Amino acid sequence: MANPVPKTILSSGSAAGSFVDGKSNPVASGWLTLTPNFTGASLTGGGEVSNVTLIVNLDANGIPSSGQSMYAASQFSSPINPSYRVRVYTSTGSLVADLGNCVIDGSTIDLTTITVSNTGASYNGAVLLTPSGSQTITTGNLTLTTGQFIETANTVQGTGGLVRATSPTITTPVIASIAGTAGNPVTVTGGSGASNDFIVRNVANTADLLKVTDSAGNVIMGKAGGVLQFTGSSSQAVNLQASATAGNGTITLPAITSSDTLAALAFAQTMTNKTLGGSGSTSPDTNYNRLKATQGTALTTSDVGSLTGWGTTATVSAVTGTDSAFTVSIASSGTGQTANAQFTVTFKNGTWTNTPTVVSSRIDANSPGGIALIGTPSATTITAIFNTFGGTAPVAGNTYSFSFIVVGR
């Protein structure tokens, strides 16, 4: 096979430009030196090229003279894409410019358009055994047909294919720790169907400690006696919340025995709009020690009105308690006291919806005695009648006090 033919170096009339000095003057009758960055090279199709520096003469316009040629980079089989150190000299031998390493290629060679290459030549099957810095592949792929990546500073563990940084799929990994950064939490997304999405196992890999979640969407504590613990500072709220999905926000607790405690809490607990016991229950009784009606809004004297029969200047002298348990004191004064004197109490926290049951009694010892207080309730008020045996009216100057217990139904 014949050796490849060198490519023609374009001259005046064909070249795209010319070589000029720092003042844009043509490097007339100067020359270029092209020093190979290889010690020896092979041409595709046969033939060897030495590392002798090439000299390319320039004409009066700083353009390569006609009749010159050289081998293009694509004509080499080894090294691949070799470069030349290109320097420009004046006709007197003064250095005008050092263009550095340039890869020169094309069907014809136009040296006036060459660009600098920092990569230099490459070699088929070349391996950098002891590089002094980081190595970067800017184009193309790095393919391992056999073997694996081996890192001596930090042991690479595991088997199988490598994964990318974004959206990798890792099968049955063993991970000591995973840490996120601010704004980039650790997110684990599992499979679907009957398999569990994410499982935390013990060190021995013999038992599931936590499953998040299974195919039904459950968070499962897999260790007997395990505790689901919420931690936080004293200023933070810690909540166990169940969303009301499809109208059902139920948290199911295990059955307890006589020795079990639902919550060992030292402070009072507040339950809002909760039901104790229930209709149709086989054990409807709810045992308690003492109830305190302290959660409602306190009643005031302004919640008591419609005083009739207590005297022309009678007043509500005191009111204490809330809608469920309260006392009212009426100071009789002025004239016009009549039997069956009345007053009305309006519940502070709105309607009971259904008319509640009211138990009322008199708690003072003033005259007249033998008087029953009749409380007539509605869902929003109580009208109390000061009913005496024999139709005796309140006495001016006396204060009469009454207590009420109200139970909703």
C-alpha positions, 0 to 999 in steps of 0.5 A: 500500500502506498504511503499517504500523500501530504496535504497542500498548504493553501497560499495566496489567493486561497488562504483565508487570512495572513500572519501579521505582527502586533501592529497588524503589519504582514510578517513579510518573507518570514516563516513558521516553525511547526514542532511536532509534539510526538517523538515519532508517528505512524500514518494510516496506510503505512509510513512513519513520520519523524519529529523534525521541525517543519518550516513553512515560508511566508510571502511578502503578504505574510501568507504561506508561499505556494508549493508547500505541503504537510500531513494533516492530523487525520492522516495519522494512525498513532498518535491520534490528532497530533499537534504542532507547536507553532511559532511565527518569525520575521524575515530577520529571525525575530519571534513574533508569536508562539501559538502553542499546540495546534491540531492541523487538519482538513482536506487542504491546510489553511495555516492562517486559520489554525487554533490553539489546542491545549490537549496535544496529541492522543494515542490509541490505547494510551493510559496515564499511569501516574497523572499529576492532576485530575483527568477530564473526558470532555467528549465521548465515553469512557467504557469498561468492557471488563473489570471495575473502577478501583479507588485506593484512597477510599474502598468502593463497595458493592457490585453491579452497574454504576449509577448517576447522581440524578434519579438512580435505581439502586437494588438492595443497597446497604447504606450506613448513612444518608444526609441531605442539605438545606433545601435538599432533603433526602427523598426515598421513592419505592416501588408499587404493588405488593412490595414495600416502598422503603424498609429499615432493617436491623444491623443483622438484616434479620428483622424489619424495624420500620416500613414506610410504607407498605402497599396499603399506605401504612407506616409499620413498626416491625419490632416488638415493643418498638416506640414511635417517638416524637422529639422537639424542644420545649417551645415546639408543638409535637402532634400525632395527626390523622387526616380526615380522608373520606370522612374518617380520621380515626387513630386505632389504639390497641386493646388495653388491660386493667394495668395499661395506661393510655397516656402517662401525662402529669398535666391536665389534658383538654378534649374538645367535642369528644364522646365518652361511652356511646349509645348501644355500648355493652359497657356504657358507664364512664368512671371519673373522679371529679368534673370541673366546668372550667373550660367554658367562657365565664358568665358575667352580670350582663348575661343575666337580665329580664328581672321582674318582681325584684323591685324597681331598683333591683340589680344582679349583684354577682355571677360566677361560673360557666354555662355548665355550672354557675351561681347568680345573686339578685339584690332586691331593692326599691318597690314593687316586689311581687311573688314569682319574681323572675330573671333570665340567664343567656348561655355564654357559649351559644346554643346547646342545640337540644334543650339541656337538663337544669338542676337549680337550687337556692343557696342563701338564708334570707327571708322569706324562706320556703321558696323553690326556684323553678328553672325553665330552660331552652337551648340558649337560655334559662328563665328562673322563677322565684316561686314561694309557698303562699305567694310571698314576694322578695324583701327589699334589701335582701340578696338572693343567691341561686346555683345551677347545674346544666347538662346537655343531651 
